[in-house]
Amino acid sequence: MRESPFIEHLEQRFYERGARENSISNILSVLTERFPLSNVQPVSDALESILDLDRLTELHRKAVQTTSVETFMQELDESEK
């Protein structure tokens, strides 16, 4: 039995929402682990406005490579312009 298009749409939306929340959580975890004394709340606020999963994946890689939370925020701000 095939599900209705509406149910399939809802499932896709829930999947995307979960993947997005997971990506944001992973970015914040990396930054918190690497820079435990830094405030990541501004990063969290900025990430919440990003809906593109590919963009969040790219930012996760940048979080692994960045030299500080401040540098990450600068890169994030510059890439959104």
C-alpha positions in Angstrom: 0.0 0.0 0.0 1.4 3.4 -1.0 1.2 6.4 1.3 -0.5 9.5 0.2 1.6 12.4 -1.2 0.7 14.5 1.8 2.1 11.9 4.2 5.2 11.5 2.1 5.6 15.3 2.1 5.3 15.4 5.9 7.8 12.6 6.3 10.3 14.4 4.1 9.8 17.7 6.1 10.4 15.8 9.4 13.5 14.2 7.9 14.9 17.5 6.7 14.1 19.2 10.0 15.9 16.4 12.0 18.9 16.5 9.7 19.1 20.2 10.0 18.9 20.1 13.8 21.5 17.3 13.9 23.9 19.4 11.7 23.5 22.4 13.9 24.1 20.3 17.0 27.2 18.7 15.4 28.7 22.1 14.6 28.1 23.4 18.1 29.6 20.2 19.6 32.8 20.6 17.5 33.2 24.2 18.5 32.4 23.5 22.2 34.9 20.6 22.3 37.6 22.6 20.5 37.1 25.9 22.3 35.5 25.0 25.7 35.9 28.5 27.1 34.2 30.3 24.2 30.6 31.4 24.0 28.9 29.5 21.1 25.5 31.1 21.6 26.0 33.7 18.8 27.0 30.8 16.5 23.9 28.9 17.5 21.7 31.9 16.8 23.3 32.4 13.4 23.0 28.7 12.4 19.3 28.7 13.2 18.6 30.9 10.3 20.3 28.5 7.8 17.9 26.1 6.1 20.2 24.7 3.5 21.6 21.3 4.6 24.5 21.5 2.2 25.5 24.8 3.6 25.4 23.3 7.2 27.6 20.4 6.0 30.1 22.9 4.7 30.0 24.8 7.9 30.6 21.6 9.9 33.8 21.1 8.0 34.8 24.7 8.6 34.1 24.3 12.3 36.6 21.4 12.4 39.3 23.5 10.7 38.7 26.9 12.2 41.2 28.5 14.6 38.6 30.0 16.9 34.9 30.6 17.5 35.4 34.2 16.5 37.1 33.3 13.2 34.2 30.8 12.5 31.7 33.6 13.1 33.6 36.0 10.8 33.6 33.3 8.1 29.9 32.7 8.7 29.1 36.4 8.5 31.2 36.9 5.4 29.7 34.0 3.6 26.1 35.3 4.1 26.8 38.6 2.4 
